[in-house]
Amino acid sequence: MPKWRLIAALALFATWQIHAEDSPPGDWTAPEVMEFGDWSVACDNARECTAVSVSRDYLKRIESVDPGDYAMPKLWVKRRAGPSQQPRVFVDGTVWGKVDPEPDVAALLVYYECDGDCTGRAYNLKRIESGRYELDPAQAAAFFAESVKTSRAATRHRNGAMHGIISTSGLTAAMRYIDESQQRRDTVTAVYAKGKRQAIAVPPEPRRPTVKVVRGVEEPVPETYDYTTLNQKRGKYCPIFGGTNSDPPIQRFKLNNGQALWAAGCGSNPHYEKRIWLIETTDNQFKVFTLPRPEQGRPAELPILPNSDFDPASGQITSYSGGMCGWRRRWAWTGSAFEMVDSIEMPACIDILPNQWLQTYRAIPE
């Protein structure tokens, strides 16, 4: 479904969504990431979708009202594309990937406003690792159905004591977004946009692209190396750079196919380090190859990246926008072009590790 059609459909049931283009870190979210109330959601190129109970609006509110809510558990919903895939619901009680002390959480419940702690049916949670739990898949549909009655959920310890409160304001819209992205609307597989069409009407999960990666090893640059040719090419794209002794230092990686990958500083801001990545061909020519941005079919960009490094073992360049939030992207060299390996985003600067950020693109490196 074209993006504009999806956005138009969503506008019918969510007038308060946020949709921003790339902007400076700190006030940022990618077009692939949608925010609905207190929730953020994204789907990648295989239409695998993830939603989480945090957003920039949620973060602003808890910062102004109760910073202690940083430690509240978070609710995650994950669903792969295809007619047979079901939504999976997770509770995460970790802060920066850690939990202390280990809670004995047993149930997820819908929280109702009352004089005291009023909760509905107890939905069973199974511990999958320290601080993380999964809702019994057989109870997910009932939890979603009850969640429309209120704007919060809760978790309880095994002894019945309250563990935490989770906002579900935006959950319904996030699930409808997933239904639309995976073309489930009007089928029996939809969470909220159900219809009479059978599951077979849902398109299968797209195959992920593969990337044939050229790996290598770091090779120290001789102290006597003549940087003239490198700096001539570099100067065309980096009007300001610190020369051969710049910070970060110039690096050279010898690739398995006889080529070389070079990284050199490309900017003068010490607080926002950028590098240009150049390929040295087998005939000792320096060439600039663009970095593709296949998320939503965006145009390729010059290989000038902030906070970037190359891992010779995986053959991947990794770049990220900042610290607690923003984006992280990876590319690999195939011998003739760069290809994107993956991209993740997180709009809200909160205690979520990058390995849990929202996936917007993923290929399979070989």
PLY file of the C-alpha trace (Angstrom):
ply
format ascii 1.0
element vertex 366
property float x
property float y
property float z
element edge 365
property int vertex1
property int vertex2
end_header
0.00 0.00 0.00
1.44 3.46 -0.89
2.49 5.51 2.13
0.03 8.33 1.42
-2.89 5.89 1.38
-1.77 4.43 4.70
-1.51 7.85 6.31
-4.93 8.83 4.99
-6.48 5.70 6.43
-4.88 6.29 9.79
-6.16 9.85 9.92
-9.70 8.50 10.13
-9.09 7.00 13.55
-6.15 8.97 14.98
-6.10 12.75 14.73
-3.21 13.14 17.16
-0.42 11.22 15.45
3.05 12.73 15.03
4.96 12.29 11.79
8.25 14.18 11.40
11.02 14.14 8.85
14.69 13.85 9.81
15.79 16.68 12.08
18.65 17.30 14.53
19.17 14.68 17.26
17.13 15.45 20.35
14.09 16.58 18.36
13.96 13.73 15.94
12.11 10.83 14.47
12.33 9.15 11.08
9.41 8.93 8.64
9.31 5.18 9.27
8.52 5.69 12.97
5.01 6.75 13.92
3.94 8.08 17.32
0.38 7.71 18.60
-0.23 9.24 22.01
2.19 7.49 24.38
3.16 4.79 21.87
5.72 4.49 19.06
5.51 1.95 16.23
7.51 1.01 13.14
7.53 -1.68 10.46
10.56 -2.75 8.45
11.02 -3.81 4.82
9.64 -7.30 5.56
6.60 -5.68 7.21
7.72 -6.97 10.61
6.28 -4.49 13.09
7.08 -3.45 16.65
5.20 -1.10 18.97
6.30 0.11 22.41
4.64 2.14 25.17
6.95 5.18 24.94
6.93 8.31 22.78
8.29 11.84 22.92
4.98 13.11 24.30
5.08 10.43 26.99
8.64 11.40 27.88
7.82 15.11 28.15
4.93 14.35 30.46
6.79 12.12 32.89
9.74 14.53 32.97
7.42 17.34 34.06
5.17 15.31 36.37
7.01 12.29 37.78
10.54 11.38 36.63
10.18 8.21 38.72
8.06 6.83 35.87
11.31 6.22 33.97
11.51 2.97 35.93
7.97 1.88 35.07
7.67 -1.29 32.97
7.13 -1.01 29.24
4.76 -2.92 27.02
5.94 -4.20 23.65
3.91 -5.71 20.81
5.64 -7.52 17.96
4.07 -9.06 14.88
5.50 -10.51 11.71
3.72 -10.26 8.37
1.79 -13.12 6.80
-1.57 -14.80 7.37
-0.49 -17.17 10.15
1.56 -14.78 12.30
0.02 -13.70 15.60
0.84 -10.65 17.75
3.18 -11.27 20.66
2.98 -9.09 23.77
5.93 -8.53 26.10
6.46 -6.73 29.40
9.91 -5.25 29.99
10.80 -4.22 33.53
14.46 -3.43 32.85
16.19 -0.03 33.03
19.10 0.22 30.57
18.84 -3.54 30.16
19.18 -4.29 33.88
16.78 -4.99 36.73
17.50 -4.87 40.45
16.05 -6.48 42.40
14.57 -9.22 40.21
10.77 -8.80 40.36
8.43 -11.74 40.67
5.93 -10.48 38.10
3.10 -12.85 37.31
0.28 -10.97 35.58
-0.61 -8.17 33.16
-3.94 -6.47 33.81
-6.03 -3.61 32.45
-6.05 -0.76 34.99
-9.30 1.06 35.76
-9.72 4.41 37.48
-11.15 4.04 40.97
-10.44 4.85 44.60
-7.50 2.48 44.92
-5.89 -0.01 42.55
-8.65 -1.46 40.40
-7.66 -3.97 37.75
-9.50 -6.37 35.50
-8.74 -9.93 34.54
-5.22 -11.23 35.24
-3.43 -12.21 32.03
-0.63 -14.69 32.61
3.00 -13.68 32.07
5.86 -16.10 31.46
9.41 -15.07 32.37
11.71 -15.27 29.33
14.81 -13.64 30.88
15.74 -11.33 33.73
13.11 -8.59 33.95
11.34 -9.59 30.72
8.08 -11.51 30.30
5.74 -12.63 27.54
1.96 -12.65 27.73
0.34 -16.02 27.15
-0.33 -15.87 23.35
-3.74 -17.47 23.86
-4.75 -14.46 26.00
-3.46 -11.67 23.74
-6.75 -11.12 21.89
-8.68 -10.80 25.15
-6.15 -8.30 26.51
-6.41 -6.16 23.37
-10.21 -6.25 23.54
-10.27 -5.15 27.19
-7.61 -2.47 26.65
-9.99 -0.26 24.65
-11.97 0.37 27.86
-9.22 2.38 29.56
-5.85 4.06 28.93
-3.60 2.15 31.30
-2.45 -1.36 32.12
-0.73 -2.70 35.22
1.53 -5.52 36.31
1.26 -7.38 39.59
3.66 -9.53 41.58
2.84 -13.15 42.23
1.61 -12.20 45.72
-0.87 -9.72 44.22
1.06 -6.56 45.08
1.22 -3.84 42.43
4.42 -3.83 40.35
3.94 -1.01 37.83
1.61 1.05 35.64
1.86 1.15 31.82
0.20 3.67 29.52
-1.96 2.15 26.79
-2.96 5.56 25.42
-2.12 5.05 21.75
-2.08 1.25 21.80
-5.25 0.95 19.71
-3.94 3.33 17.02
-0.55 1.57 16.97
-2.24 -1.80 16.42
-4.40 -0.34 13.66
-1.23 1.00 12.05
0.22 -2.51 12.10
-3.00 -3.94 10.67
-2.78 -1.43 7.79
0.96 -1.96 7.21
0.51 -5.73 7.00
-2.73 -5.40 4.97
-4.85 -7.15 7.59
-7.75 -4.69 7.63
-11.15 -6.36 7.11
-9.65 -9.82 7.70
-10.07 -12.16 10.65
-6.37 -11.67 11.51
-6.63 -7.94 12.36
-6.39 -6.87 15.99
-8.91 -4.01 15.83
-9.78 -3.58 12.14
-11.40 -7.02 11.88
-13.61 -8.11 9.02
-15.00 -11.24 7.40
-12.21 -11.89 4.92
-10.22 -15.04 5.66
-6.54 -15.13 6.65
-5.54 -16.22 3.15
-6.28 -12.64 2.01
-3.28 -11.36 3.98
-0.13 -11.10 1.79
2.81 -13.33 2.76
5.89 -11.96 4.47
8.30 -10.45 1.91
11.71 -12.07 1.61
14.55 -10.07 3.07
17.33 -9.06 0.68
20.76 -10.61 1.10
24.03 -8.68 1.03
27.25 -10.38 -0.10
29.75 -8.70 2.22
33.44 -8.08 1.51
35.30 -8.29 4.80
38.87 -7.34 5.64
41.44 -6.36 8.26
42.74 -3.04 9.53
46.09 -2.17 8.01
48.19 0.59 9.64
49.00 3.50 7.35
52.79 3.95 7.02
54.12 7.14 8.61
55.66 8.07 5.26
52.39 7.66 3.31
51.68 10.45 0.82
48.11 11.68 1.47
48.01 14.04 -1.52
45.65 11.96 -3.68
43.44 11.07 -0.72
43.16 14.69 0.41
42.36 15.90 -3.11
39.34 13.60 -3.21
38.49 14.38 0.40
38.63 18.12 -0.22
35.86 17.91 -2.84
33.38 16.71 -0.22
34.86 18.04 3.04
35.62 21.78 2.69
36.88 21.77 6.27
39.01 18.97 7.64
41.92 18.72 10.00
44.51 17.09 7.73
46.41 13.86 8.30
46.67 14.38 12.07
43.00 15.15 12.50
40.79 13.61 15.15
39.53 11.00 14.35
42.69 9.55 12.80
42.75 8.34 9.22
42.21 4.58 9.00
42.79 2.07 6.21
41.21 -1.38 5.98
42.55 -3.94 3.51
39.60 -5.80 1.98
39.59 -9.44 0.95
39.05 -8.57 -2.73
42.22 -6.46 -3.02
40.48 -3.10 -2.56
40.81 -0.90 0.54
38.35 1.10 2.63
39.54 4.43 4.04
38.00 6.58 6.77
39.03 10.22 7.23
37.70 13.15 9.24
35.21 15.34 7.39
34.28 18.33 9.53
35.46 20.69 12.23
32.87 20.20 14.99
34.54 18.16 17.80
31.13 17.50 19.36
29.65 15.97 16.20
32.41 13.90 14.65
31.99 13.04 10.96
33.99 10.81 8.66
34.07 10.30 4.92
34.39 6.70 3.73
36.33 6.15 0.50
37.12 3.07 -1.56
40.64 2.63 -2.91
40.42 0.48 -6.02
42.97 -2.12 -7.09
44.56 0.48 -9.40
45.04 2.85 -6.41
42.24 5.27 -7.31
40.06 6.80 -4.58
36.35 6.68 -5.36
33.23 7.88 -3.60
30.26 5.48 -3.56
26.93 6.60 -2.16
25.18 4.90 0.74
21.69 3.61 -0.17
18.69 4.48 2.01
16.09 1.89 0.99
13.71 2.70 3.87
10.67 4.09 2.08
12.78 4.33 -1.08
14.69 7.42 0.00
17.61 8.62 -2.18
21.16 7.49 -1.48
23.45 9.80 0.49
27.13 10.66 0.38
29.35 8.44 2.56
29.85 11.18 5.16
28.67 9.85 8.50
28.57 10.96 12.14
29.93 8.68 14.86
30.94 5.95 12.43
33.25 2.94 12.60
34.07 -0.13 10.52
34.14 -3.66 11.91
36.47 -5.71 9.68
35.11 -9.05 10.94
31.51 -8.31 9.93
32.49 -6.00 7.07
29.99 -3.39 8.24
30.14 0.38 8.71
28.02 1.49 11.67
26.85 5.07 12.19
24.59 6.54 14.84
23.03 9.92 15.54
23.58 10.37 19.25
23.24 8.54 22.52
19.93 7.73 24.25
17.78 8.05 21.14
17.87 8.74 17.41
19.05 6.27 14.80
21.70 3.67 14.03
22.43 2.44 10.49
24.77 -0.17 9.03
26.13 -0.67 5.53
28.43 -3.25 3.94
30.67 -3.10 0.86
29.93 -5.73 -1.80
32.93 -5.08 -4.04
31.05 -2.75 -6.36
28.62 -0.84 -4.11
27.54 -0.20 -0.54
24.33 -1.92 0.58
22.33 -1.20 3.72
22.32 -4.02 6.27
19.98 -2.59 8.88
18.47 0.54 10.36
16.93 1.11 13.79
15.26 4.16 15.31
14.07 5.37 18.72
12.34 8.76 18.97
12.09 8.92 22.77
15.27 9.49 24.79
14.48 7.00 27.51
16.12 3.95 29.08
15.92 1.59 26.07
19.09 -0.06 24.78
19.76 0.10 21.01
19.20 -3.65 20.64
15.54 -2.92 21.45
15.09 0.11 19.18
12.50 -0.03 16.43
13.67 -1.84 13.29
12.97 0.06 10.06
15.09 -1.99 7.66
16.99 -5.29 7.78
18.84 -7.36 5.22
20.73 -10.64 5.71
24.52 -10.25 5.45
26.40 -13.17 3.91
0 1
1 2
2 3
3 4
4 5
5 6
6 7
7 8
8 9
9 10
10 11
11 12
12 13
13 14
14 15
15 16
16 17
17 18
18 19
19 20
20 21
21 22
22 23
23 24
24 25
25 26
26 27
27 28
28 29
29 30
30 31
31 32
32 33
33 34
34 35
35 36
36 37
37 38
38 39
39 40
40 41
41 42
42 43
43 44
44 45
45 46
46 47
47 48
48 49
49 50
50 51
51 52
52 53
53 54
54 55
55 56
56 57
57 58
58 59
59 60
60 61
61 62
62 63
63 64
64 65
65 66
66 67
67 68
68 69
69 70
70 71
71 72
72 73
73 74
74 75
75 76
76 77
77 78
78 79
79 80
80 81
81 82
82 83
83 84
84 85
85 86
86 87
87 88
88 89
89 90
90 91
91 92
92 93
93 94
94 95
95 96
96 97
97 98
98 99
99 100
100 101
101 102
102 103
103 104
104 105
105 106
106 107
107 108
108 109
109 110
110 111
111 112
112 113
113 114
114 115
115 116
116 117
117 118
118 119
119 120
120 121
121 122
122 123
123 124
124 125
125 126
126 127
127 128
128 129
129 130
130 131
131 132
132 133
133 134
134 135
135 136
136 137
137 138
138 139
139 140
140 141
141 142
142 143
143 144
144 145
145 146
146 147
147 148
148 149
149 150
150 151
151 152
152 153
153 154
154 155
155 156
156 157
157 158
158 159
159 160
160 161
161 162
162 163
163 164
164 165
165 166
166 167
167 168
168 169
169 170
170 171
171 172
172 173
173 174
174 175
175 176
176 177
177 178
178 179
179 180
180 181
181 182
182 183
183 184
184 185
185 186
186 187
187 188
188 189
189 190
190 191
191 192
192 193
193 194
194 195
195 196
196 197
197 198
198 199
199 200
200 201
201 202
202 203
203 204
204 205
205 206
206 207
207 208
208 209
209 210
210 211
211 212
212 213
213 214
214 215
215 216
216 217
217 218
218 219
219 220
220 221
221 222
222 223
223 224
224 225
225 226
226 227
227 228
228 229
229 230
230 231
231 232
232 233
233 234
234 235
235 236
236 237
237 238
238 239
239 240
240 241
241 242
242 243
243 244
244 245
245 246
246 247
247 248
248 249
249 250
250 251
251 252
252 253
253 254
254 255
255 256
256 257
257 258
258 259
259 260
260 261
261 262
262 263
263 264
264 265
265 266
266 267
267 268
268 269
269 270
270 271
271 272
272 273
273 274
274 275
275 276
276 277
277 278
278 279
279 280
280 281
281 282
282 283
283 284
284 285
285 286
286 287
287 288
288 289
289 290
290 291
291 292
292 293
293 294
294 295
295 296
296 297
297 298
298 299
299 300
300 301
301 302
302 303
303 304
304 305
305 306
306 307
307 308
308 309
309 310
310 311
311 312
312 313
313 314
314 315
315 316
316 317
317 318
318 319
319 320
320 321
321 322
322 323
323 324
324 325
325 326
326 327
327 328
328 329
329 330
330 331
331 332
332 333
333 334
334 335
335 336
336 337
337 338
338 339
339 340
340 341
341 342
342 343
343 344
344 345
345 346
346 347
347 348
348 349
349 350
350 351
351 352
352 353
353 354
354 355
355 356
356 357
357 358
358 359
359 360
360 361
361 362
362 363
363 364
364 365
